[in-house]
Amino acid sequence: MPSGAETAAVRPETRVNHPPRVELPPGNRPLTPPIYQSVKFEFESVDETLRALNGQRPGFFYSRTGNPTVRQLELLLAELQGRDDAIACASGVNAIAQALFSLTSAGDHVLCFAETYNPSRQIIRRFLARFGVRHTMLSIDDLAGIERTLAGVPTRLVFLETPTNPVTKVADLATITRLAHAHGALTVLDNTFAGFHQHGDYDVDVFLHSLTKYAAGTGDVMGGVAIARRELVQAMRPDWGLFGAQLDPHAAFLLMRGMKTYFLRYRAQCAAALSLAGFLAAHPAVERVRYPGLPGHPQAALARAQMREFGSIVTFDLKGGPESGRRFAEALQLFAITASLGSTESLVLPPQMIRPKDFTPEQAEWSDIRPGTVRLSIGLEDPDDLRADLARALDLT
Ligand SMILES: *Cc1c(COP(=O)(O)O)cnc(C)c1O
């Protein structure tokens, strides 16, 4: 039933539930898009509703399966990543879990890597395994092993990350996507560290991002997205509707607001990260710095070929080991000791909060996480203040 001002003579108790409608006249629009904070949408008749539900006319019906504010964010992110469609959801981990579930079936095989965000490994090991999806876990550096595995085992998809979390190894995207496609496997890339504007030129089938990081920018809202060509997104969307972890329209609005300053923030954070990585590399308390933009990174040339900016994560090893890492983290005044990245404030993860507990000795070797490994996420503070804070804390290690 149409509601609003045209509804005749009702009591106040009814009116508060059918308030006057304010619609913008044609030719008049807001510069900031409205938040469609509505679960339900209606049409004028049963027939029009049925036509919409059957896909015979455009329109929104129920926000779990589609909402205009969320849709606007999806279309923006798809375009930035150079693909034609996207589905947003409640968190980055949610996007990873839903993508892996909707792309695999019992009996499938997945190729994945030790150098991957810890919850992604758990989704593959614990959940997918329970539903009969097998996996092989290699090192992202092991191109020969990747080729051998793909040639030996029919593989549904290759799940990877670059730069990897937390040690920022760089995956060889041209080689890995070529090998995967030669053997009929999809490539699914968690592109959170690199951002929405990088890696779109590579033959990646599905990009996943945590929107909690660089999209939000301010560390106050969570979200996730899968970005892919239209057929793949259409194939995943019905499953995602059933998982029911839709992004809330208000979160979508905040994420879109964050995206307005995405390029400015990302580039400023990368420039500060590069300069601080150089400072750390020259410091006597530091054993090794891994920042893909530094010439000393083991894959500096590959990083330069694949990326224009190298991210805001600077991972390095302290000579003094774990206790020195603890003292360092606690001595920092401008870096909060906590998870996440890509927000305006700088963060630090000491060795005690990085070391995975689920690795075999061989996987631990591949991971390149050492006893003194510390991860910094560089925010938008003044880089000289950050450098002074790092210098002071290093003196106390
Ligand atoms: C943070 C992160 C995620 C998970 O995102 P949430 O929004 O926290 O669920 C996934 N992948 C990478 C690489 C991340 O850094």
The ligand as a MOL file (V3000), in Angstrom:
LIG
                    3D

  0  0  0     0  0            999 V3000
M  V30 BEGIN CTAB
M  V30 COUNTS 15 15 0 0 0
M  V30 BEGIN ATOM
M  V30 1 C 42.0140 -7.7060 7.7850 0
M  V30 2 C 42.1970 -8.6440 6.6680 0
M  V30 3 C 41.1690 -9.5240 6.3230 0
M  V30 4 C 39.8840 -9.6480 7.1250 0
M  V30 5 O 39.1150 -8.5250 7.0960 0
M  V30 6 P 38.0100 -8.1770 8.2300 0
M  V30 7 O 37.3040 -7.0300 7.6090 0
M  V30 8 O 38.7830 -7.8510 9.4730 0
M  V30 9 O 37.1620 -9.3840 8.4060 0
M  V30 10 C 41.3760 -10.3440 5.2350 0
M  V30 11 N 42.5190 -10.3190 4.5330 0
M  V30 12 C 43.5300 -9.4900 4.8490 0
M  V30 13 C 44.7680 -9.5170 4.0230 0
M  V30 14 C 43.4130 -8.6230 5.9280 0
M  V30 15 O 44.4190 -7.8100 6.2440 0
M  V30 END ATOM
M  V30 BEGIN BOND
M  V30 1 1 1 2
M  V30 2 1 2 3
M  V30 3 2 2 14
M  V30 4 1 3 4
M  V30 5 2 3 10
M  V30 6 1 4 5
M  V30 7 1 5 6
M  V30 8 2 6 7
M  V30 9 1 6 8
M  V30 10 1 6 9
M  V30 11 1 10 11
M  V30 12 2 11 12
M  V30 13 1 12 13
M  V30 14 1 12 14
M  V30 15 1 14 15
M  V30 END BOND
M  V30 END CTAB
M  END
